[in-house]
Amino acid sequence: MTKPIVAIVGRPNVGKSTLFNRLAEKRISIVEDTPGVTRDRIYADCEWLNKHFTLIDTGGIEPHDDDIILKQMYRQAEIALDTADVIIFLVDGKEGITAIDRDIANIIRKKNTNTLLVCNKIDKHVLDDNIYDFYELGLGEPIAISAAEGLGIGDLLDEVMKKFNKLDQMEENYIGVKVAVIGKPNVGKSSIVNNIFGEERVIVSEIPGTTRDAIDTEIEINDNRYTFIDTAGIRKKNKIYQDIERYSVIRSFTAIERSDICLLVIDGEQGVSEQDTKIAGYAIENGRSVIIIVNKWDLVEKQKGSYNKFIEDLYSKLSFMTFCPVITVSALTGQRMSKIIDKINEVNEYRSFRIKTGVLNDVINDAVLMNQPRAVKGKRLKIFYASQVSINPPRFLIFVNNKKLVHFSYTRYIENKLRENFIFEGTPIIISYRNRGD
């Protein structure tokens, strides 16, 4: 399932960074007793009970303070409230409830229903009477922890997992193809989504960064259901100046993880950039199928052979995804836009294609006969048999005498032979090895 996002929010100096470090199992956030030390959101990948999630540490919320830094911290925390899947609202169990806690609770009730109220600094097994005051906030039963001492952390994470289970059930109930529209800012992602839907479901603007969150829109075309996830543009890290865009990057990567197929939108006038390759690489590494959409093709100067030259240059820069199809379109004029849905359907079929075990082993055996693995220190890799263990994306398990003898170049060779014999257009192939008898 999707890797959810958990944000820790609360007023300054209640121990948010200490809890963040405890959950991330390493000292990432700066921890001091001075309010406002964490001025920006900091995030880390975490895991509990084999469930992975992204954890966000935020600056403290001071809703009524005129200090410019505190206002910026409040804005960042507000973004987290708008876009996180689960909120940990941290309060100081020793100090008790404050007016700011009440203000934050009011904000949370309007923005996020998946909230856990957590009382920090409960350093003894007998609960302080102050903890019962927090029922007044109307956010359910307070969870008592001590982030500094590590008390109650497991119970807190168990409650977070319960929230995740509800999110997973909602996602499992959906039947259809999930398509994430990804790419740099201002390449026309929202315009492409609007053109497919035939109406303006997503805000379209020439100003980069208009789409700040991942937006899901469902559609049914010829009895097939799709969910399109229009994402905020992904910039290079050194170009993310606005605090709001930092969170958008995380959301865009999460949208990739939630999808089956990604439409990588590239500006036809600008061509493939280094950032395009990084975005595409993230999608492929996560096992997502990719269709390359070259937008603004109507603005590209045409000469004899210009299309072939463009495609050659594109695959040269995206050499790790030459199996992905390319469609040149214009969202403005509608040129070739109708081909996108057809190609999504095709790639989705390839993504779920399963090879019979006998046929698969015939192809693998022929490949080995044509090109034996090289010997390593006098030892040679032996391939016994292979099996396709899953689809979406296709995963293959090859049983060998010693998987330490496998060289990445031979895995690439096997992958190429599979692609020569079967159509896996747009879809990554995942190959792993196991020693026979393990």
Buried (B, 14 or more C-beta within 10 A) or exposed (E): BBBBBBBBBBBBBBBBBBBBBBBBEEEBBEBEEEBBBBBEBBBBEBEBEEBEBBBBBBBBBBBEBEEEEBEBBBEBBBBBBBBBBBBBBBBBBBBBBEEBBEBBBEBBEEBBEBBBBBBBBBEEEEEBEBBEBBEEBEBEEBBBBBBBEEBBBEEBBEBBBEBBEEBBEEEEEEEBBBBBBBBBBBBBBBBBBBBBBEEEBBEBEEEBBBBBBBBBBEBEEEEEEBBBBBBBBBBEEEEBEEBBBBBBBBBBBBBBBBBBBBBBBBBBEEBBBEBBBEBBEBBBEBBBBBBBBBBBBBEBEEEEEEBEEBBEEBBEBBEBBEBBBBBBBBBBEEBBBEBBBEBBBBBBEBBEBEBEEEEBBEBBEEBBEEEEBEEEEEEEBBBEBBBBEEBBBBBBBBBBBBBEBBEEEBBEBBBEBBBEBBEBBBBBBBBEBEEEEE
